[in-house]
Amino acid sequence: MASVTRRGKKWRAEIYLHGIREAKTFSTRAEAKAWAEDRTDALQRPQNSLHDALIKYSKEVSPTKKGGRWEVLRLEAMAASMECAKRTISEVTTPDLVAWRDKRLKEVAPGTVRREMNLLASVFEQARREWHWIKVSPLKDVKRPSNPPARRRGVEQDEIDRICLALGYEDHLPVTTKSQEVAIAFLIGIETAMRAGEILQAPGCRKGRIVTLLDTKNGTARRVPLSTAACELLDKVKGGFTVDSASLDSLFRKAKKAAGITDLHFHDSRSEALTRLSKKLDVLELATMVGHSNLKSLLFYYSERTEKLADKLG
């Protein structure tokens, strides 16, 4: 129970709940009453820790989402490493999370911290809306690091040749190893701008010169037209890829190292494909093919063509 009584010129608020007694003095009755209500509400809420929230979210929410595996691993790491994780979630403050953010910025890239903060924000929101563990998210006023510049690295033909050589792929030979399948996937990426996961499902989704992708990053189905070169590459894996996403990533990293190439990701094949396709397709056709809903993100690839527009205008 809570009580507010006058003591001379001051107001004393006192609460007694679950064997806990607390009291505090204020200048006004309104301040005393507000404090008593807030403390009573806090004591009545479940005393779950931030650690509990992170693990509960990883078990109940993350598995239902795309990228759930990354979320589970990240949440488990956060639960083990965050200094404030053992505290009751309602006691975690904005300064606590500012300190955590600044510490992480010294350990990993700003983009990683931003992704972690977005995930943590989802946990706090779930705890607020669904579990009723907190009334306000302490992360609400914590500034996120700026978005890093979009990575738009092309792939030189010499790099393509060296990667294929490191993976043991030769155009005139049949594909018999997982490493060679990775080379096929990389070349398909350069032809189609499909992501690695989309490429691995492509053989089973192909009909003629069209691949119908049902499981895409943004959750919507997409039909991808195939060039003659892309068709020839997919013909080499008609039975489907035997390599999975994790193995593809590992084998590509090893091939990149063997080829002496330091700054190259498998996903750069998509950027290279967009650059090449922008010379063949207009922006709406390209957006349809690669699944971009934001046309602004494609305009970068038209910069070279824009410079030639003056010649067309006469």
Residue pairs with C-beta under 8 A, 6 or more apart in sequence:
1 15
1 16
1 17
2 13
2 14
2 15
2 16
2 36
2 37
2 39
2 40
3 13
3 14
3 15
3 36
4 11
4 12
4 13
4 14
4 29
4 32
4 33
4 36
5 11
5 12
5 14
6 12
6 29
7 25
9 27
10 25
10 26
10 27
11 25
11 26
11 27
11 28
11 29
11 31
11 32
12 23
12 24
12 25
12 26
12 32
13 23
13 24
13 25
13 26
13 32
13 33
13 35
13 36
14 21
14 22
14 23
14 36
15 21
15 22
15 23
15 36
15 39
15 40
15 43
17 40
17 43
17 44
18 43
20 43
22 39
24 32
24 35
25 32
26 32
26 35
41 135
42 90
45 90
45 132
45 133
45 134
46 131
46 132
46 133
47 88
47 90
48 88
48 89
48 127
48 131
48 133
49 85
49 86
49 87
49 88
49 89
50 79
50 82
50 84
50 85
50 86
50 87
50 88
50 89
50 92
51 79
51 82
51 85
51 86
52 89
53 89
53 123
53 124
53 126
53 127
53 131
53 133
54 75
54 76
54 78
54 79
54 85
54 123
55 75
55 76
55 79
56 131
57 75
57 122
57 123
57 126
58 71
58 72
58 75
58 76
58 79
61 122
61 126
62 68
62 71
62 72
62 75
63 72
65 71
66 217
66 219
71 119
74 116
74 119
75 119
75 123
78 85
78 116
78 120
79 85
82 100
83 96
83 99
83 100
84 92
84 96
84 97
84 100
87 96
89 124
89 127
89 133
89 134
90 133
90 134
90 135
92 138
93 138
94 138
94 139
94 140
94 141
94 142
96 138
97 120
97 138
97 139
97 142
98 142
101 113
101 117
101 142
101 145
104 112
104 113
104 116
105 113
105 145
109 148
110 145
110 146
110 148
111 145
111 147
111 148
113 144
113 145
114 144
114 145
114 147
117 139
117 142
117 144
117 145
118 144
120 139
121 137
121 139
124 134
124 137
124 138
124 139
125 137
127 133
127 134
127 137
128 134
128 135
128 136
128 137
150 297
150 300
151 265
151 267
151 268
151 271
152 271
152 300
153 263
153 264
153 265
153 268
153 271
154 268
154 271
154 272
154 275
155 190
155 264
155 268
155 269
155 271
155 272
159 259
159 261
159 264
160 186
160 187
160 190
162 259
162 260
162 261
163 183
163 186
163 252
163 255
163 256
163 259
163 261
163 264
164 170
164 183
164 186
164 187
165 259
166 254
166 255
166 256
166 258
166 259
167 179
167 180
167 182
167 183
167 186
167 251
167 255
168 177
168 179
168 180
168 183
169 175
169 179
169 180
169 183
169 184
174 236
175 181
175 184
175 236
175 237
178 242
178 243
178 247
178 251
179 251
179 255
181 237
181 241
181 242
181 243
181 248
182 243
182 248
182 251
182 252
182 255
183 255
184 233
184 236
184 237
184 241
185 196
185 199
185 200
185 241
185 243
185 248
185 266
186 252
186 266
186 269
187 229
187 233
188 194
188 199
188 202
188 230
188 233
188 234
189 195
189 196
189 199
189 266
189 269
189 270
189 273
190 269
190 272
190 273
190 276
191 226
191 227
191 229
191 230
191 233
191 273
192 199
192 211
192 224
192 226
192 227
192 230
192 273
192 289
193 269
193 270
193 273
193 274
193 277
193 289
193 290
194 202
194 211
194 213
194 224
194 270
195 217
195 267
195 270
196 245
196 248
196 249
196 266
196 267
197 215
197 217
197 245
198 213
198 215
198 216
198 224
199 241
200 241
200 243
200 244
200 245
200 248
201 213
201 215
202 211
202 213
202 224
202 234
203 234
203 237
203 238
203 239
203 240
203 241
204 240
205 211
205 212
205 213
205 214
206 226
206 234
209 225
209 226
209 231
210 223
210 224
210 225
210 226
211 223
211 224
211 226
211 234
212 221
212 222
212 223
212 224
213 221
213 222
213 223
213 224
214 221
216 222
216 291
217 291
218 291
218 293
220 291
222 291
224 289
225 289
226 234
243 251
248 266
249 266
252 266
256 262
256 264
270 290
273 290
274 286
274 290
274 298
274 301
275 301
277 286
277 289
277 290
277 301
278 286
278 298
278 301
278 302
278 305
279 305
281 289
283 295
283 298
283 299
283 302
284 295
286 292
286 298
286 301
287 293
287 295
287 298
290 298
292 298
